[in-house]
Amino acid sequence: MSSDSIDVGVDLDGAVAVVEMRRPPHNYFDIPLIAALADAFESLEADRRCRAIVLCAQGTSFCAGANFANREATPPQRSARTINPLYSEAIRLFSCAKPVVAAVQGPAIGGGLGLALVADFRVTCAEGRFSANFNRLGFHPGFGLSVTLPRLVGVQQAALLFYTGRRIDGAEAHRIGIADVLVTQDQVRTRAIELAREIAVSAPIAVQSTRATLRAGLVEQIRSAVAHESMLQNAHFKTADFREGVAAMAARREPEFKGE
C-alpha cells in the first residue's frame, strides 16, 4: 500500500510503514507539512496491518526547521495567549499509539529536532546534525522540546543545548542519548526500517500497551508545554533580539544581541 501527497509519501510494506518528507534538500517545515504528517500517522494508526512507522526524509537534511530566511516564514504577530497552530498539529503526532523510528541522515535543527523527538528511537550517522538553536535566534524553544529533550538527555544536558544553541554531530548525539543507533549515512534508512521490522515482530497489543506505560502522560505534558512555549515565543517574536537573530542567520554571521 502506498499513498502520496505533494510533501509526504506513505508506503506500507508488510507491517512497517515508511512516512517520507519530500521537500529536499532541507525539508523546511510549515503547518501544512506537519498536518500532512499527522494525517499520515492517524491513517496508519487506524490500519491494523501497520505495526511500526519509520519517519524519514528526502534530501541532505532530515528537517532543518522553519525557513526564517524566507520572509514569508517569519512568524506572524499573535496575541500572547495564542498557541502556535503548528504545535497543535504536532500534538497529533505525539498522540499516535504506534511505535515510530526516525531515520536522521542529516541536520535536525530547531523544530526539526522536535520532530525527530516525536519518534521512540532515532537512527543517525556521523553526518547527522542536531541543534536546539532557538536561543541563538532570540526566542524560546518550541515543538514540545522543553519536555522531550530533558526526558532524553537530562535537564543539565538539555539546558546546555538550549542556552548555547550548539550544533552536535551524530556521534555526539548518540553518546548523550539523543540517537539510539549510529551507522554510516547510506545505511540510516535501511537500519531504521530493520529496527521497525524487529519491533513489528513482537505482539502489537503488548508493544502498544508497553509504549503507553512508558509514555504515560506525555501527550498531556506536550499539550501543556506547547501552550507555554507559544506564549513565550509570541512575546519574543516582537523583540529586537529576535529580529537580530533572524538577520544574523540569513547573513551567516554571529548575532549581536542587546537584550531588547
C-alpha positions in Angstrom: 0.0 0.0 0.0 1.3 3.4 -0.9 -0.2 6.9 -0.6 1.3 10.2 -1.7 0.7 13.9 -1.2 2.8 16.7 -2.5 5.0 16.8 0.6 4.6 13.5 2.2 4.8 9.9 0.9 3.5 6.8 2.7 4.4 3.3 1.8 3.3 0.3 3.8 5.4 -2.8 3.2 4.1 -5.7 5.4 3.8 -4.4 9.0 6.1 -1.4 8.6 5.1 1.9 7.1 7.6 4.4 5.7 6.4 8.0 6.0 8.7 10.3 4.0 9.0 14.1 3.9 9.5 15.3 0.4 10.9 18.8 0.5 14.5 18.3 -0.4 17.2 19.3 0.2 16.4 20.7 3.7 12.7 19.7 4.3 11.8 23.0 6.0 8.5 22.6 7.7 5.3 24.6 8.0 1.8 23.9 9.2 0.7 22.0 6.0 3.7 19.7 6.2 3.2 18.9 9.9 -0.5 18.4 9.3 0.2 16.1 6.4 2.5 14.0 8.6 -0.2 13.9 11.3 -2.8 12.8 8.8 -0.5 10.0 7.7 0.2 8.9 11.2 -3.5 8.9 12.1 -4.3 6.9 8.9 -1.7 4.3 9.8 -2.9 4.2 13.4 -6.3 3.1 12.1 -4.7 0.5 9.8 -4.3 -2.8 11.6 -1.7 -4.0 9.1 0.7 -1.4 10.3 2.7 -2.2 13.5 5.5 0.3 13.3 6.3 3.6 11.4 9.6 4.9 10.0 9.8 8.7 9.7 12.4 9.8 7.1 13.1 12.4 4.6 14.4 13.0 1.1 17.5 15.2 0.6 20.5 16.1 2.7 18.6 17.1 5.8 16.1 15.3 8.0 14.4 18.6 8.8 16.2 21.9 9.0 13.3 23.5 11.0 11.5 26.6 9.8 13.0 28.7 7.0 13.3 32.0 8.8 15.5 33.3 5.9 12.2 33.3 3.9 10.3 36.4 5.0 7.0 34.6 4.4 8.1 32.0 7.0 8.6 34.7 9.7 6.0 34.1 12.4 3.1 36.5 12.3 2.5 38.6 15.4 -0.1 36.9 17.6 -1.6 37.6 20.9 0.4 36.4 23.8 -2.2 33.6 24.5 -2.4 32.2 21.0 -1.0 28.6 20.6 1.1 28.2 17.5 -1.2 26.2 15.2 1.9 24.2 14.0 2.3 22.9 17.5 -1.4 21.9 17.6 -0.6 19.7 14.6 2.5 18.4 16.4 0.3 17.2 19.3 -1.4 14.9 16.8 2.0 13.2 16.0 2.7 12.6 19.7 -0.8 11.1 20.1 -0.1 8.3 17.7 -0.2 4.9 19.5 2.2 3.0 17.3 5.9 3.0 17.7 8.0 5.3 15.5 11.6 5.1 14.4 13.2 8.3 12.9 15.9 8.0 10.2 18.0 11.1 10.7 20.5 11.2 7.8 21.4 14.9 8.1 20.5 18.1 10.1 17.6 18.0 12.5 17.5 21.7 13.6 15.2 23.7 15.8 11.7 22.4 15.3 13.3 19.7 13.1 14.9 18.3 16.3 11.5 18.5 17.9 10.1 16.5 15.0 12.8 13.8 15.4 12.0 13.5 19.1 8.4 12.6 18.3 9.9 9.2 17.5 10.6 6.5 20.1 14.0 5.8 18.5 16.4 7.6 16.2 18.9 6.1 13.8 21.6 8.5 12.6 25.1 8.8 11.2 28.2 10.9 11.7 26.8 13.4 9.2 23.7 13.9 11.4 23.4 17.4 13.0 21.3 18.1 16.0 20.6 21.6 17.4 18.0 23.3 19.6 19.1 26.7 18.2 16.1 28.7 19.4 18.0 30.9 21.9 20.6 31.7 19.1 17.7 33.1 17.1 16.3 35.1 20.0 13.3 33.1 21.2 12.1 30.3 23.4 12.3 26.6 22.4 9.2 25.1 20.9 7.7 21.9 19.4 7.5 20.4 23.0 11.3 20.3 23.2 11.1 21.7 26.8 9.6 18.3 27.7 11.1 15.8 25.2 14.8 16.9 25.3 15.3 16.8 29.1 13.4 13.5 29.0 16.1 12.0 26.8 19.3 13.6 28.0 18.5 15.1 31.4 17.9 18.6 32.5 21.6 19.7 32.6 22.5 18.5 29.1 19.2 19.9 27.7 19.9 23.3 29.4 23.4 23.3 27.8 22.0 22.6 24.3 19.2 25.2 24.7 21.3 28.0 26.2 24.2 27.7 23.7 22.2 26.6 20.6 25.3 24.5 19.8 25.1 22.0 16.9 26.3 18.5 17.6 27.1 15.7 15.2 25.5 12.3 15.1 28.3 10.6 17.1 27.9 13.1 20.0 24.1 12.8 19.7 24.5 9.0 20.1 26.9 9.4 23.0 24.5 11.6 25.0 21.3 9.6 24.2 19.5 11.7 21.5 20.2 9.0 18.9 19.9 5.2 19.6 21.7 3.7 16.6 24.8 5.1 14.8 25.6 3.8 11.3 27.1 5.0 8.0 25.0 7.6 6.2 24.0 5.3 3.4 22.6 2.8 6.0 20.5 5.2 8.0 17.1 4.4 6.4 17.9 0.7 5.9 18.7 0.3 9.6 15.7 2.3 10.7 13.4 0.0 8.7 15.2 -3.0 10.1 14.6 -1.8 13.7 11.0 -1.1 12.9 10.6 -4.6 11.5 12.3 -6.0 14.6 9.7 -4.1 16.7 6.8 -5.3 14.4 7.6 -9.0 15.1 6.6 -8.5 18.7 2.9 -8.8 19.8 1.3 -5.5 18.7 -1.1 -5.2 21.5 1.6 -5.8 24.1 4.0 -3.4 22.3 1.5 -0.6 22.2 0.4 -1.1 25.9 4.1 -1.1 27.0 4.7 2.0 25.0 1.7 3.7 26.6 3.0 2.8 30.0 6.5 4.2 29.2 5.0 7.4 27.7 2.2 7.8 30.3 1.2 11.5 30.5 3.5 12.5 27.6 0.8 13.9 25.4 -0.7 15.9 28.2 2.8 17.2 29.1 3.3 18.2 25.4 0.0 19.9 25.2 0.8 22.0 28.3 4.3 22.7 27.2 3.4 24.0 23.7 0.9 26.3 25.3 3.6 27.7 27.5 6.2 27.7 24.7 3.8 29.5 22.3 3.1 32.2 24.9 6.8 33.0 25.3 7.6 32.7 21.7 4.8 35.1 20.7 6.3 37.6 23.1 9.9 37.0 21.9 8.9 37.4 18.2 8.3 41.1 19.0 11.8 41.7 20.3 14.8 43.3 18.7 16.8 40.2 19.7 14.6 38.0 17.5 14.9 40.3 14.5 18.7 40.3 15.0 18.8 36.6 15.4 17.0 36.0 12.1 19.0 38.7 10.3 22.3 37.2 11.6 21.3 33.7 10.5 20.3 34.9 7.0 23.6 36.8 6.7 25.6 33.8 8.1 27.2 36.0 10.8 27.3 36.0 14.6 24.3 37.7 16.2 24.8 40.8 18.4 22.1 40.6 21.0 21.3 43.5 23.2 18.6 42.1 25.4 15.9 44.2 23.9 
